[in-house]
Amino acid sequence: MSMLEAQKNMTPYDNKTFNTMVPGPFMRYMRTNLLWQAIRFIYINIKMIVVVAKSH
């Protein structure tokens, strides 16, 4: 099978079947809110400390 024959059977991705999720306005706000990012940073660090403390 030549390359041209193989390309006939290939279809590019179309917008109907392969979409990425687009964040809504609330999620975009939360991603840019520095206070929320600081809270998440502290929360994740506390979780890591707990995991490390359990392993020792």
The first five atom37 places (N, CA, C, CB, O) and aatype in JSON, in Angstrom:
{
  "aatype": [12, 15, 12, 10, 6, 0, 5, 11, 2, 12, 16, 14, 18, 3, 2, 11, 16, 13, 2, 16, 12, 19, 14, 7, 14, 13, 12, 1, 18, 12, 1, 16, 2, 10, 10, 17, 5, 0, 9, 1, 13, 9, 18, 9, 2, 9, 11, 12, 9, 19, 19, 19, 0, 11, 15, 8],
  "atom_mask": [
    [1, 1, 1, 1, 1],
    [1, 1, 1, 1, 1],
    [1, 1, 1, 1, 1],
    [1, 1, 1, 1, 1],
    [1, 1, 1, 1, 1],
    [1, 1, 1, 1, 1],
    [1, 1, 1, 1, 1],
    [1, 1, 1, 1, 1],
    [1, 1, 1, 1, 1],
    [1, 1, 1, 1, 1],
    [1, 1, 1, 1, 1],
    [1, 1, 1, 1, 1],
    [1, 1, 1, 1, 1],
    [1, 1, 1, 1, 1],
    [1, 1, 1, 1, 1],
    [1, 1, 1, 1, 1],
    [1, 1, 1, 1, 1],
    [1, 1, 1, 1, 1],
    [1, 1, 1, 1, 1],
    [1, 1, 1, 1, 1],
    [1, 1, 1, 1, 1],
    [1, 1, 1, 1, 1],
    [1, 1, 1, 1, 1],
    [1, 1, 1, 0, 1],
    [1, 1, 1, 1, 1],
    [1, 1, 1, 1, 1],
    [1, 1, 1, 1, 1],
    [1, 1, 1, 1, 1],
    [1, 1, 1, 1, 1],
    [1, 1, 1, 1, 1],
    [1, 1, 1, 1, 1],
    [1, 1, 1, 1, 1],
    [1, 1, 1, 1, 1],
    [1, 1, 1, 1, 1],
    [1, 1, 1, 1, 1],
    [1, 1, 1, 1, 1],
    [1, 1, 1, 1, 1],
    [1, 1, 1, 1, 1],
    [1, 1, 1, 1, 1],
    [1, 1, 1, 1, 1],
    [1, 1, 1, 1, 1],
    [1, 1, 1, 1, 1],
    [1, 1, 1, 1, 1],
    [1, 1, 1, 1, 1],
    [1, 1, 1, 1, 1],
    [1, 1, 1, 1, 1],
    [1, 1, 1, 1, 1],
    [1, 1, 1, 1, 1],
    [1, 1, 1, 1, 1],
    [1, 1, 1, 1, 1],
    [1, 1, 1, 1, 1],
    [1, 1, 1, 1, 1],
    [1, 1, 1, 1, 1],
    [1, 1, 1, 1, 1],
    [1, 1, 1, 1, 1],
    [1, 1, 1, 1, 1]
  ],
  "atom_positions": [
    [[0.85, -1.17, 0.0], [0.0, 0.0, 0.0], [0.9, 1.24, 0.0], [-0.97, -0.01, 1.23], [1.8, 1.39, 0.83]],
    [[0.64, 2.1, -0.93], [1.45, 3.3, -1.02], [0.98, 4.34, -0.01], [1.41, 3.89, -2.44], [-0.08, 4.2, 0.6]],
    [[1.78, 5.36, 0.16], [1.47, 6.41, 1.13], [0.2, 7.17, 0.73], [2.65, 7.39, 1.25], [-0.59, 7.54, 1.59]],
    [[0.01, 7.39, -0.56], [-1.19, 8.11, -1.01], [-2.46, 7.31, -0.74], [-1.09, 8.43, -2.51], [-3.48, 7.89, -0.38]],
    [[-2.39, 6.0, -0.9], [-3.55, 5.16, -0.61], [-3.88, 5.19, 0.88], [-3.3, 3.72, -1.07], [-5.05, 5.2, 1.26]],
    [[-2.86, 5.19, 1.71], [-3.08, 5.23, 3.16], [-3.67, 6.56, 3.58], [-1.78, 4.97, 3.91], [-4.5, 6.61, 4.48]],
    [[-3.25, 7.64, 2.94], [-3.75, 8.96, 3.32], [-5.23, 9.13, 2.96], [-2.93, 10.04, 2.64], [-5.91, 9.94, 3.59]],
    [[-5.72, 8.41, 2.0], [-7.15, 8.49, 1.64], [-8.03, 8.02, 2.8], [-7.44, 7.66, 0.38], [-9.12, 8.54, 2.99]],
    [[-7.56, 7.05, 3.56], [-8.34, 6.48, 4.65], [-8.2, 7.26, 5.94], [-7.93, 5.06, 4.88], [-8.98, 7.04, 6.87]],
    [[-7.23, 8.17, 6.02], [-7.02, 8.94, 7.23], [-7.9, 10.18, 7.2], [-5.54, 9.32, 7.38], [-7.99, 10.89, 6.2]],
    [[-8.55, 10.43, 8.34], [-9.34, 11.65, 8.44], [-8.78, 12.49, 9.58], [-10.86, 11.34, 8.67], [-8.43, 11.95, 10.63]],
    [[-8.69, 13.79, 9.39], [-8.18, 14.63, 10.48], [-9.21, 14.71, 11.6], [-7.84, 16.03, 9.96], [-10.38, 14.4, 11.42]],
    [[-8.74, 15.13, 12.75], [-9.64, 15.3, 13.88], [-10.64, 16.4, 13.55], [-8.85, 15.65, 15.17], [-10.27, 17.46, 13.04]],
    [[-11.88, 16.14, 13.83], [-12.88, 17.18, 13.6], [-13.39, 17.69, 14.94], [-14.04, 16.65, 12.74], [-13.18, 17.05, 15.97]],
    [[-14.06, 18.82, 14.93], [-14.53, 19.45, 16.16], [-15.67, 18.71, 16.82], [-14.95, 20.86, 15.87], [-15.98, 18.97, 17.98]],
    [[-16.29, 17.79, 16.12], [-17.43, 17.07, 16.68], [-17.01, 16.0, 17.69], [-18.24, 16.43, 15.57], [-17.73, 15.74, 18.65]],
    [[-15.86, 15.4, 17.48], [-15.48, 14.26, 18.32], [-14.31, 14.54, 19.25], [-15.14, 13.11, 17.45], [-14.2, 13.87, 20.28]],
    [[-13.46, 15.49, 18.94], [-12.28, 15.71, 19.76], [-12.26, 17.16, 20.24], [-11.0, 15.39, 18.97], [-11.7, 18.04, 19.59]],
    [[-12.87, 17.39, 21.39], [-12.89, 18.73, 21.97], [-12.16, 18.73, 23.29], [-14.33, 19.22, 22.14], [-12.16, 17.73, 24.01]],
    [[-11.55, 19.85, 23.61], [-10.99, 20.01, 24.94], [-11.96, 20.8, 25.79], [-9.6, 20.7, 24.88], [-12.76, 21.58, 25.27]],
    [[-11.89, 20.59, 27.08], [-12.79, 21.33, 27.97], [-12.3, 22.77, 28.09], [-12.86, 20.65, 29.36], [-11.1, 23.01, 28.26]],
    [[-13.21, 23.7, 28.0], [-12.88, 25.11, 28.17], [-13.41, 25.53, 29.53], [-13.5, 26.0, 27.01], [-14.59, 25.34, 29.82]],
    [[-12.55, 26.1, 30.39], [-13.02, 26.46, 31.72], [-14.05, 27.59, 31.65], [-11.84, 26.89, 32.6], [-13.96, 28.49, 30.82]],
    [[-15.01, 27.5, 32.54], [-16.04, 28.52, 32.62], [-15.53, 29.76, 33.33], [0.0, 0.0, 0.0], [-14.38, 29.8, 33.76]],
    [[-16.38, 30.77, 33.46], [-15.94, 32.01, 34.09], [-15.54, 31.84, 35.55], [-17.03, 33.04, 33.99], [-14.59, 32.48, 36.01]],
    [[-16.24, 30.98, 36.31], [-15.9, 30.78, 37.71], [-14.53, 30.13, 37.85], [-16.97, 29.92, 38.41], [-13.72, 30.53, 38.69]],
    [[-14.27, 29.12, 37.03], [-12.98, 28.43, 37.1], [-11.85, 29.35, 36.68], [-12.99, 27.17, 36.22], [-10.77, 29.32, 37.28]],
    [[-12.06, 30.18, 35.66], [-11.04, 31.14, 35.26], [-10.76, 32.13, 36.39], [-11.46, 31.88, 33.99], [-9.62, 32.51, 36.62]],
    [[-11.81, 32.54, 37.09], [-11.62, 33.45, 38.22], [-10.81, 32.78, 39.32], [-12.99, 33.91, 38.77], [-9.9, 33.38, 39.88]],
    [[-11.14, 31.52, 39.64], [-10.43, 30.82, 40.7], [-8.96, 30.58, 40.34], [-11.12, 29.49, 41.0], [-8.1, 30.58, 41.22]],
    [[-8.67, 30.38, 39.06], [-7.29, 30.15, 38.64], [-6.45, 31.41, 38.69], [-7.27, 29.58, 37.24], [-5.23, 31.33, 38.77]],
    [[-7.08, 32.57, 38.65], [-6.33, 33.83, 38.67], [-6.43, 34.55, 40.01], [-6.83, 34.73, 37.57], [-5.82, 35.6, 40.19]],
    [[-7.18, 34.0, 40.96], [-7.36, 34.62, 42.27], [-6.17, 34.26, 43.16], [-8.72, 34.17, 42.92], [-5.97, 33.09, 43.5]],
    [[-5.39, 35.26, 43.53], [-4.17, 34.99, 44.32], [-4.49, 34.47, 45.71], [-3.34, 36.25, 44.43], [-3.74, 33.64, 46.23]],
    [[-5.57, 34.93, 46.32], [-5.95, 34.43, 47.65], [-6.27, 32.94, 47.58], [-7.16, 35.21, 48.21], [-5.8, 32.17, 48.43]],
    [[-7.05, 32.52, 46.6], [-7.38, 31.1, 46.46], [-6.13, 30.27, 46.17], [-8.42, 30.91, 45.34], [-6.0, 29.16, 46.68]],
    [[-5.23, 30.79, 45.36], [-4.0, 30.07, 45.07], [-3.15, 29.9, 46.33], [-3.19, 30.8, 43.99], [-2.53, 28.85, 46.52]],
    [[-3.11, 30.91, 47.19], [-2.35, 30.82, 48.44], [-2.97, 29.76, 49.36], [-2.3, 32.19, 49.16], [-2.26, 28.98, 49.99]],
    [[-4.3, 29.74, 49.44], [-4.99, 28.75, 50.27], [-4.7, 27.34, 49.75], [-6.52, 29.01, 50.3], [-4.41, 26.45, 50.54]],
    [[-4.79, 27.14, 48.45], [-4.5, 25.82, 47.87], [-3.04, 25.42, 48.1], [-4.82, 25.82, 46.36], [-2.76, 24.25, 48.38]],
    [[-2.12, 26.37, 47.99], [-0.71, 26.1, 48.22], [-0.48, 25.6, 49.64], [0.13, 27.35, 47.95], [0.22, 24.62, 49.85]],
    [[-1.07, 26.28, 50.61], [-0.93, 25.88, 52.01], [-1.55, 24.51, 52.24], [-1.58, 26.92, 52.95], [-0.96, 23.67, 52.91]],
    [[-2.74, 24.29, 51.68], [-3.44, 23.01, 51.85], [-2.61, 21.85, 51.28], [-4.82, 23.06, 51.15], [-2.47, 20.81, 51.92]],
    [[-2.07, 22.03, 50.09], [-1.28, 20.96, 49.47], [-0.01, 20.7, 50.26], [-0.94, 21.32, 48.01], [0.4, 19.55, 50.4]],
    [[0.62, 21.75, 50.77], [1.83, 21.56, 51.57], [1.54, 20.83, 52.87], [2.48, 22.91, 51.88], [2.33, 19.99, 53.3]],
    [[0.41, 21.13, 53.5], [0.02, 20.41, 54.72], [-0.21, 18.93, 54.41], [-1.25, 21.03, 55.35], [0.2, 18.06, 55.18]],
    [[-0.88, 18.65, 53.28], [-1.1, 17.26, 52.89], [0.23, 16.53, 52.67], [-1.95, 17.19, 51.61], [0.37, 15.37, 53.07]],
    [[1.2, 17.2, 52.05], [2.5, 16.57, 51.83], [3.22, 16.32, 53.14], [3.37, 17.43, 50.92], [3.86, 15.28, 53.31]],
    [[3.12, 17.25, 54.07], [3.75, 17.06, 55.38], [3.15, 15.86, 56.09], [3.6, 18.34, 56.25], [3.87, 15.09, 56.72]],
    [[1.84, 15.7, 56.01], [1.17, 14.56, 56.64], [1.64, 13.25, 56.02], [-0.37, 14.69, 56.52], [1.92, 12.29, 56.73]],
    [[1.73, 13.21, 54.7], [2.17, 11.98, 54.03], [3.61, 11.63, 54.41], [2.06, 12.14, 52.51], [3.92, 10.47, 54.68]],
    [[4.48, 12.63, 54.44], [5.88, 12.39, 54.8], [5.98, 11.97, 56.27], [6.73, 13.66, 54.55], [6.76, 11.09, 56.61]],
    [[5.19, 12.58, 57.12], [5.23, 12.25, 58.55], [4.76, 10.81, 58.78], [4.35, 13.23, 59.37], [5.29, 10.12, 59.65]],
    [[3.78, 10.34, 58.0], [3.32, 8.96, 58.15], [4.38, 7.95, 57.71], [2.04, 8.75, 57.36], [4.41, 6.83, 58.2]],
    [[5.24, 8.34, 56.79], [6.23, 7.39, 56.3], [7.45, 7.27, 57.21], [6.68, 7.79, 54.93], [8.25, 6.35, 57.04]],
    [[7.59, 8.17, 58.15], [8.75, 8.11, 59.06], [8.39, 7.55, 60.39], [9.37, 9.46, 59.24], [9.25, 7.43, 61.26]]
  ]
}
